[in-house]
Amino acid sequence: MKLRSFAAIAALAVGLIAPSLHAAEVETVDRIVAVVNREVITANELAARVNAARSNLKQQKIAEPPLEVLNRQVLERMINERVQLQYAANSGIKVDDAQLEQAVNSLAKQNKMSVPEFRDALGKQGITYSQFRSEIRNEITLQRVRTREIDNRTYVTDAEVTDYLKLNADKPSVEYHLAHIQVSVPENASPDEVAARRAKVVTARQEINAGKEFGTAAAQYSTAKDATDGGTLGWYAAGSLPPQLVALLQKLQPGQLTDIIRSPAGFELVKLLEVRAADQHQVVDQTHVRHILIRPTELVSEGEAKAKLQQIRDRITRGAKFEDMARAFSEDGSASKGGDLGWMNPGDTVPEFEQAMNALQPGQLSEVVQTQFGFHLLEVLERRQQDVTEDRQRVTVRNELKQRKSDEQFESWARQLRDQAYVDIRLKDE
């Protein structure tokens, strides 16, 4: 089992508690603005998302594009999300209430608030708690769709890692802080449609060169989900980016734009914000840990799973060997090794697991710990400081190459899913 964090939903907490636009700033009479397969998107739903986008732009001090442009951009992203959520529902991907509460609690902590304080802060922005929970549930669901359909099916071989390291042995390791404008192109688009989509990026580049803020142009022209965040992509290691893009970035100074790029998703314009050297030498605190995992299922409730693990813990405290209990009862791949997960580095596990692990002394047994994977019982065996530079380099390169493959495959998958859906946009209807 690989323990991973909810990195995607954590981003929702950043800047969440900030001045927002009041819902009354966009007044609508509720009506259908889009039909997506057998579901509809209403004007009020769109207005709420547009208000959130406007608030985000205001917070980042980015000038808004015309409201009708922003409406269409936000609606297109809502359609893409709705198509993917429908796919998740049809595929049996669900987020239960316990997992949702865990995510909300984590977001409240990131904002340094209790859950009641967090709820009050949301209310002051005109965001109901039920609305917020629904958004978080959708975000987790979308992440799980991508994980199952793309990330879990994306592989990088040892040979690919070795070849990359050899090819870049004499090159400095750098990271790029990027922003982009992306205009998607349907898979079966006609030549005229392809030309029209490229023309949008050309127009955006011309307007930016004439003085328009990049973030405003992104909000106006980009079809990417990050459009109303100013198109900001964050920091990317060079190895996680397509080689043709890295070749363009190497010629730029911070603040400059690339040429228009044809990507699997469509057309892109990338702005280089910053460049920094990646820290290669790494000494970390490692923890040797073992665990027992009990998973809730359709036949075993969460309460029953937790109670079963508590009984196992009681047996261990009365003298049963941890490794024997793990081999007999653990529902993780480590069971055959007595639950031994080996040496864990910071960030290798989900936050709840890591927090519990870090709180233990060697030889100490944890209480029952819940994560997205189920219920765990942990025992720390030993700790050490380790120079992991070489190992981490291979892991980093593997992750970067996997990220690149995954991003490209996800863009293609999402576009195909959107193209196959029945979509009727009624934004201009009165």
N, C-alpha and C positions, 0 to 999 in steps of 0.2 A: 504494500500500500504506500502510495506517495501522499504525504500530507501537504496540502497547499492552502494558501490563505485566500480570503475573499478580497483580492487586491482591487478588483473592479468596483465593488460597492463602496470601498473605503474612500474612493475619490468623491463620492456624493457628499461626504462630510465637510470637505474643504470649502470654506467660505459659505457654508450653509446658513449660519446664523449671521445675516448681514442685512442692511436695509434693502427692502424689495419694493417693487411697484405694486400698488394696490390693485386688487382685481377689478375695481371699477374703471380702471384706465382703459380697458378694452371692453366695451359693452356690446353684448350680442344677444340676439334672440335665438334660443337653441334650435338648431336644425341640423340636418345631415350634411356634412361637408365632404365625406368620402365613404364609399362602400368598399370593404376589403373582404373578399370572398363572401361569407355570410354575416359578417359583422359590420358595424358602422362606427364612424368617428364623428362626433357632434361638434358643433361650433363652440360650445362651452368647453369641451375638452381641449380643443385647439387653442382657445383663448387662454386657458390656464397655462398651457405649455409655452405659448408666445409670451405671456407675462413673465414666466420664469426665464425665458431666453433674454428678454429685455432687461430684466433685473441683473442677469449675469453680465450682459454687455455693459450696463451702467456701472456695475461694481468694478469692472476692469477698465473703465473709462474709455470704452470703444464706442464711437458714434454708431447709432443705429442705421440700418438700411431702411428704405421705405417700408411701411407697415405691410403693404400688400405683398412685397417681396419676402419679407420675413414670414408672413403667414404661409406662403407656398413652400418655403424652405423647411419650416418646422413641420408642416403637414406631410411632406415627403418622408421625413425621418420617422414620423409617427406611423406611417404606412409600413415602412420597412420593419419597424419594431413589431407592429401588429402581426405581420406575416410570420415573423420568427416566433412570436408567442403562440400563434395558432399551431405552428409546426411542433412546438414544445408540448402543447396540450395533446395533440394527436399522437405524440410519441411517448406519452406517459411521464413527462418530466414535470415534477411538482416540487414546491417548496412548502414544507409543513409549518405550522404555527411556531413550533419550538425553534426551528432554524431561523425563522423570521425574527422572533424576539431576540435571539442571540445576535443577529446582525444589527438590529436597532440599538440594543444595549451597547454594542461596540461603537456605533456611530455617536451615541450620546457621550461615551467616554472620550472619544477623540475631540469632541467639542468641550470637554471638561465640565460636563453637566450630568446630573442624575436624569433618569428617564422622565420623571415628572417635569423637571426644569426644561428638558429638551422639548417635551410636548407643548409647554407654555410658549417657548420661543417660536415654535412652528406656528402656533395659533396667532401670535402677534403679527406674523407675516401673512395671515389669511390662509394658511395651509392646515387643513384638518389632519388629525392624527391618522384617521383611516385612509385618507388620500396618500399621505406619506408612506404608510405601510404598504399600500398597493404598489406605489412606485418602486419601493425597495424590493418587494416580492418579484416584480417584473424584471428588475435589474439582475437579481440573482438567477432568475429563470433564464434570461438571455445569456448570462455567463455560462450556465450549465449546458445550454444548447451548444454553444461554441466549444466548450470543453469536450462534450461527447462526440459531436459531429466532426470536429476539426482537430483540436489539440491532442486528443487521445489517439488519433490516427496519423499523427505527424511524427516521423522518426528521422533521426540523424545518426548515421553510422560512425563507428570509430574511425574509419578510413576518411570520411568527410572532415572530421575534426582534425586529423593528422595533416591532411592536405591543406586545410586552411592555415594551420599553424606554420607549415613549411612555407607557404606562399607569402605569409605576412611576417616572417621571422625578423626581418630587418626594418619593419615599418613601426613607427610609434603607435601605441594604442591610444585612440582618441574616442571621445564621445561628442555627439552633436546635439545641440538644443534646437529643435526645429518647429516650424509652423507650416501649414500647407493649406492649399485650396484644391479640393478634389471635385471634379464633375464626373459622375458615373455615366457609363455608356451601356445601354441594354445589350445583352449578348447577341441578339439577332438584329441589331440596329442597321438601318439602311445607310449607304454612303452619305446621303444628305443629312441624316440624323447625327452621324458621327461628326460630320463637318460642323454642324450647328452646336454640338456639345463642345467641340474644341474652340469654337469661336467665343464661347462664354469665358473660357480660361484666358484667351487672348485679350478679350475686353478687360477682364479683371487685372491682368498684368499691365495693360496700358493705363488704366485708371490709377493703379498703385504707383507707377512711374510718374504719373502726373500729380501725385501728392496725396491720393486717398490712403487712409490707414489700412494696413494689411488686414487687421481684424474686422474692419467694416466690410472690406471686399469679401472676406471669408464668409461673414454672416449673410452677405447678399448673394454670392455665387456658389459657394461650396455645398455639396450634397452630403458631405461627411457628417458624422454625428457630433464632431467637435466644432462645427461651424460657428456656433454661438459662444464658444470659448475662445474666439479669436483665431480658430484654426490651430491652436497650440497642440503639439504632439508630445512635448516633454523631451527628456534626454534619451538618446538612442546610441548604443555602442555601434561603432562602424560595422562590426561583423553582423549585426542584426538588420542592416540595411542592404538593399540590392546593390551589387557592385557598380552598376551604371550610375546610381544616385551618388554613391560615395565618390566616384570619379568627378562628378559635377561639383560636389561640396568642397572637394579639395582645392578647387580653383576659386572659391568664393571667400570674401571677407564677411564677418558678421554684419548683418543688415542687408546683404545682397540676395537676389533671387536667382533660382536656377532657370534654365530654359524650360519650356513646357515638356513634360514627361508623359509618355504613353505607358500606363501601368495596367495590371490585370483588371483594375476597377474602372478605368476610363482615362481621364487626363488629369495631371497634377501639376501644380506650381508650388515649389518649396522655397521657404525663406530660411536662411541660416541665421539663427539668433545668437548663438554662442558656440565656442569650441573649448574643450578642456581635455587635458591628458587623463587617461584612466589610471587609477592607482593599481599597480601590478603586484606589489609586495603585500602579502596578507598574513597576519598572525591572528588567530581567532581562539576564543575559548570554546572547546569542544566538550560535549557531554555524552558519555556512554550510557545509554538508557534502554530499558526493555519495557514492554507493555503487554497488556491483555485487552483485546477489543471485543465488545459484544454489540452487535448491530440490531437496532429495531427493524422489524419487517412487518409485512401485512398480517402475519400470524403472531408476532411478538411485539407488544406495545412498548413504548418508551419506558413506562413504569416497570414493566416486567423485565426489560433488558437491564435497567439500572439495578433492580432488586437482585437479579441473578449475579451481577458483578459485585454487588455489596456482599453477597454470600461467599463469593470466591475470595474477596478481601478478608472476610472474617476467618476463613479457613487458613489463609496465609499467615495471619497474625497469631493463629493458634499452633503454627508449626509446619504447615504444608509448604512445600517448596514452590517458589514462584514459577520456575521453569516447567515444573510438572503441571501446574494449573494452566499455564499458557498453552502447552501442547494438548491438553485435554479439552480446553474450552474456548481459546481465543479464535476469533473469526477473521484473523488477519494472516497474510502470507508469511509473517514472521513466526507463526505458531510452531512450525517444525524446528525452529531454532530457540525454542523456549521464550519466544517473544522478543528476542534480542534484535534491536534496530541498529546496533553498531554505534559508531561515533557520529553525533549530530552537530552540525554547524548552526550558528545563529541564522534564522530565516528558513531553515529546512522544513519546519513544521508549521502548522496553523497556529495563530496566536494563542488560542486557549491551551493547546498542548504545550507550547513552548513556555508559557507563563507558569503552568503547573510544574513543568520540568525544572525550570530555573529556581523555583521556590524550595526544591528538595535538596537535602544534603545526601552525599553518597551513602547508600545503604538504607535510605528512608523510603517508605511506601506512601504513595499519594492517596488522597481520597478519590472517589469516583469523579472523573472529569468528562464533561460532554463536549464533543466537537461535531462538525458537520458529518463525520463518518460514523458516529455512534458514541458509546460510552467506553472510557479507557481507565485502566489501572496502571500507574506508572511506578517504576523503581529506577532510581539513578544508581549506577554501579560505580562510576568514577568520573573525574574531570581532569582536563589537561589543557595547556596552551600548545597550539600546533601551527607550524608554518605550512600553510596550505596553498602557497603561491602557484606551484606547478599544477596541483590537482584542481585548484579553483580556476586556473586558466583554461584547462580542458572543459570543465563544467560550464564556465562562462561562454566559451566559444560554442559549445553544444547548444546551450540555451539561446544564444544569439542566432545561430543558424536555424534552430527550430522556430524561433519567433518569426524570422523572415519567411520561412516556408508556411507557417501557420497563418500569418497575415495575408499572404498572397492567396492561399487556398480559401480562407474565410471570405475574402472579397469576392472571389469567383462564386462560392457557394451562395452567399447572400444575394448576389445579383441574379443568379439562376432562380432562386426561390421567389424573388420579387417578380421576375419576368413570367413565372408560371402562375402567379396569383391573378385572380380577377379583381381589378381595381377600377372604380368609377369615381373620379374626382369631381365634386360638385361645388367647388369653392366659390365660383362666380354666381351660383344660384341665389336668387333673392327669396 
